[in-house]
Amino acid sequence: MSAAPPRPIYGLASRQRGVTLAEVMVSLLVGALVVLAASALLLTSNGGFLNHSANAQLNDSGRYALEIISQALRLSAYVEWDGTAAPVGQEDDSSANIAGLDAHSISRDSDGIASPLPDAANGSDVLALRFAGTGAGGNGDGSILNCAGFGVGAAATPEQRGWSIFYVAADTDGEPELRCKYRGADSWGADAIVRGVDSFQVLYGLDTDTPADGVANQYVNASAIDALDAALVLSGAAPAEQARDKNRKTWWKRVTSVKLALLLHGDTGSRADGGSLRYDLFGPAYADAAAGDRGVRIVEADLPAPLQQRARQLFVATIALRNRGPG
């Protein structure tokens, strides 16, 4: 008995059909949405990483800069007492061991801060410190160092005391950087400490008590101290005699502590918040009261567009002067 021939499976054939155009379009749309969401998540994660990296770098740079300045401040007015001769720079008519300029810069080759230049970053200040060295020769015995880490030899006259000067100037790319200026064995020099400076500000703690008790009663800027010095009644007929009397009476010798504020920005725009921030370097109360002190308030909206939306960090410190200056 022969087998029956197979019959066509008409029911199965009737159920097979292709994908419609509408279904293809929906699938492509869903896939595109998934890709867009993944891309947005990737961009957000990458932006967050860049901003975190920028803030970490700023944190290291700012702390390093404050440490260098703090060391120089604690060394200011240092005197070598171990020698057999009287210490240089302790005479009443020697110049003060601290000085400053508001809203100025200086050149690396000028003598100290005698030739100020226009400021390089939002009214940034200049801070100049003097101290005695130790050992023979221009670099001494290496036990006393300036802000650049070079040794400073013992001075034969008060004018030969060591220098550590902090100021802001633009680098070859136009980026403001905080620099350390010093006098070497043969000439002046300056090295960069940190770049990306929005503002570098300094206030000086004045001891206004009579007699002085070594405690700051108020914090003022360099211009205020210069104004107090300009009001001094000086004795002496010749200019040199008046200059020595000014050194004896100058208010710069009443400075007992220093407030520092340094605002830094990152290299690129890494913030995603889109807002415009305001930074009061010494607090809003001082910024409101000292409207003429440029640089103590930085508003991002007032900065050039490429500098907005940068990562920013503010570093503030108050340093007491350890060594008592002459006067």
Helices and strands as residue ranges (DSSP letters): H 10-15, H 21-75, E 98-101, E 104-105, E 117-118, E 126-131, G 158-160, E 162-170, E 176-183, E 188-195, E 197-206, E 218-220, H 222-230, H 239-249, G 251-254, E 255-265, E 278-280, H 284-289, E 297-299, G 300-302, G 305-307, E 312-320
